[in-house]
Amino acid sequence: MKAGAGFPLLGHTLPFLRDARALIERHRRRHGDVFTLRVLGRETTVFLHPDATREIYLDRDRCLSSQGGWASSIGPMFSGGLMLRDFEDHHRHRLVMAHAFRRVALDGYTERIHDVVDRHVARLPDGPVDAYAAVKAMTLDVATEVFVGASLGAQARTVNDAFVAMMAASVSPVRVALPGSRWARGQGARARLHLLLHELVAERRARDEAPDLLSRLSHARDDSDALLPAGEIVDHLSFVLLAAHDTTTATVAMMLAELARRPDWQARVRAEIEARDGEPVTVASHAALVDIGLVFKEAIRLSPPVPFSPREVVADTTIAGTPVPAGSLISAASLGQHVHPEWWSDPQVFDPDRFGAARAEDKAHSHLFVPFGGGAHLCIGNHLAEIMAKVVVVRLLAGHRIVGDPGRPVVFTPVPIPRPARPLILDVRAITGSS
């Protein structure tokens, strides 16, 4: 196991924030599938082999803490979310959250998703559109109306700005609340967001239970038949809104950007949509959207929603033959594993057919393709995220053509949340009877 020197004091933090993808690839070429980086003040052993990823996610000896792993990044801003809980505490909270992600709940959420998406698609102008900004506004409305149960109106801006400030603070090398600093702005944004969410919890508890996530959590009871503390509900809702909003935005934007550059794939997807004759996407039917499903998988391969899965080692252990002592930090890195040339053909090329039955490159190892993590911390909303992405693509391409520059690669900056490295301008045109 080797590591580059990095910069004095900051280590690899600056190149990590500037281009984590390139940094990981340079280290893989120089040092192999196990190496160390020093980011945000912590030295981390990074693993790019699916054997190691499997051991990290399954954690059979229960010696890897997700909460500790995220402590040096998003932990202070999003404490209390499922991804930031461990072992029995995590299991208890996941059981409560699972109630809100049952099949009957997903059916209801999907109906609301269609309503919001249709409203946004109808407002799209003909001509150049910043696709990332348009999708971000759409997914924020989806997240609030599906999970909060109502449009936030002017408060939506408060929520979006809070997430932007909190994520910026999460990757700030300086974690002192100096006036005007990223950290101070993040702390202020978190306080404002939590104040708003506490008010919403109080409102929901004053009403009968409704089918939205917030209402379900506000009325949920633990194993002692007590209502969940309002603070815990706020922690969960804050994290769920982030995941449903920002990470889904990145995936949908990547799908649209690549479809705009690839008329062959856009034609395949359009044929699949036309064959449905206007039928809505449902929990029961979405798997039949085979080509859209391939595009979805390829988008999250190239730009995984959570590119790193850090863990703090709480007891001496060994990961895929590499000893890691207690107190150290490790991470599985789907950002590098998903483009590893030993596992994927032409890994940097957008090629959804790699996931088709004829090639099935993702099936070469149980933990090779892990866009939503795995083990106890497998993303609880992974099915809903896929459905949401498919609804957007189906509703948009049912009535529009999108065109991008085929000679301009789609480049996403992976941290803290994947987003386009430059404005994602696509030409959007409504399909008319003569087009």
Buried (B, 14 or more C-beta within 10 A) or exposed (E): BEBBEBEEEBBBBBBBBEBBBEBBBBBBEEBEBBBBBBBBEBBBBBBBBBBBBBBBBBBEEEBBBBBBBBBBBBBBBBBBBBBBBBBEEBEEBBEBBEEBBEEEBBEBBBEBBBEBBBEBBEEBEEEEBBBBBBBBBBBBBBBBBBBBBEEBEEBBEBBBBBBBBBBBBBBBBEBEBEEEBBBBBBBBBBEBBBEBBBEBBEBBBEEEEBBBBBBBBBBBEBEEEEBBEBEBBBBBBBBBBBBBBBBBBBBBBBBBBBBBBBBEBBEBBBEBBEEBEEEBBBBEBBEBBEBBBBBBBBBBBBBBBBBBBBBBBBEEBEBBEBEBEEEBBBBBBBBBBBBBEEBBEEBEEBBBBBBBEEEEBBEEBBBBBBBBBBBBBEBBBBBBBBBBBBBBBBBBBBBBBBBBEEEEEBEBBBBBBBBBEEEBBBBBBEEEEEE
